[in-house]
Amino acid sequence: MEVCERNSCVRGYHIYKDIWNAGIGEEFQCERELDNRRDQYAVAIKKDGTIIGHLPRTISRACSLFLRRGNEIKCRVTGHRRYSVDLPQGGLEIPCVLRFEGKAKEISKLKKFVKPELPMQAAKST
């Protein structure tokens, strides 16, 4: 079993904030969301079986395939909510670290598509 970590964010906090208060250090499981009509590769972040957000669309395809092959992704909250800096429609997101656990071959493939993020541009905190 090999492990790889990448900085990312929980997208859609503005939608789920009524059912979840983000706490630094909280850890959640990521699961493929097979019934998502907008994105066939959507990966949901779940707390006690309830969706509390999604992985960014820019990495969802690689993450969905990684999960489909029997690997695991965990999401650990690392910061406070902020406005999305790369989405024209805005929205709130939560900084996190994604922990990928799987076979060495699968981790190697994943690293080609899910690059380590550069430090985020200054985002407005709320």
N, C-alpha and C positions, 0 to 999 in steps of 0.2 A: 504494500500500500504506500503510495506516495502522496505528498501534500504540496499544494501551491496556494499562495494567498495573493489577492489583488484588491486594490482600493476600488471602490465603486460607490453606489448609492441605492437607496430604496426609493423608487419613483412612485408618485401618486399619493404622497402623504396627505395632501390637501383633500383627497377623497376619503381616506381612512382615518383621519385624525380624531373623529368622534368615537371610534372603537379602540384606539390605541394611542397611548402617550409614550413616545419614544424615550427610552432610558439608555444612557451610554453603558455599554457592556452587555446589553441583552443579546441573546443569540437565538436565531430562528433557522428553520429548515426551509430550503427552496424546493419547489416541486413544479413539474411541467403542468401547465394549465390547458389541458386538452380541449376544453369547450370554449376557449376564447375566440370569438368570431373576428376580432380585429387583428390578431396576430397568432398565426398557427404555431409559432415558436415561443409564445409567452411563457415566462417562468414567474410563478407567484411566490411571494415570501409569506409564510404562514406562521401564525402564533396560535397554538392550541387548536389547529385545524381551520382557523379563520384567516382569510386573505387580508394582509395588512399593507400590501404594496407589491411592486413588481421590479424585476431587474430591468435596467435600461434596454431599450430595443436594439441598441448598437451591439450588444453582446448576447442577446437572448437566443439567437439561433445556435451559436456555439455552446451556450450553457444548456439549452434544451437537448441537443444531441449528446452532450456529456452525461446528462441525467438519464437519457434513454438507454445509454449503454451500461446502466447499473451503477454509476458512480454517485457521489453525494456532493452537495453544495450546502454550506452553512453560511449564514449571514450574521455578522456581529456589528452592532451599532457603535460608531466611533465618534459621533459628533451630534450637534444640535441641528434642528431643522433649518433649512435655508431655501432661498428661491433658486430654481433651476437656472443656470447661466447659459445653457446651450439649447433651450427649448423656446421657440418664438412665442408659444402660447403661455409660457410661464409654468407655474405650479410649484409645489413644495416637495423637497426631497430630503432624505436623511443620509448623511455620510455613513459608509459602512466598509467593512473588510469582508470579502468573500473568501471562504476557505474551501478549496476544491480537494476532495479526497478520492483517489482512484488508482487504477493500475498505471504504472510508469508510462506505458505507451499512450494511454488516454490523456494523461497530464501533459505529455510532450506535444500532442496534437493541439490541446487546448491552448497552450502557451503561444502558439502561432497566431491564434485569433483573438485572444483576450490578453492584450498587452498591459504591462504595468502602467497605471495612469500617471501622468505628470501631475505635479501639484495643481490643484484646481485654481482657476482664476478667482479673484476675490469675489465671493458670493455674498449677497446681502443676507444676514441672519434676521430671523423674525422673533 
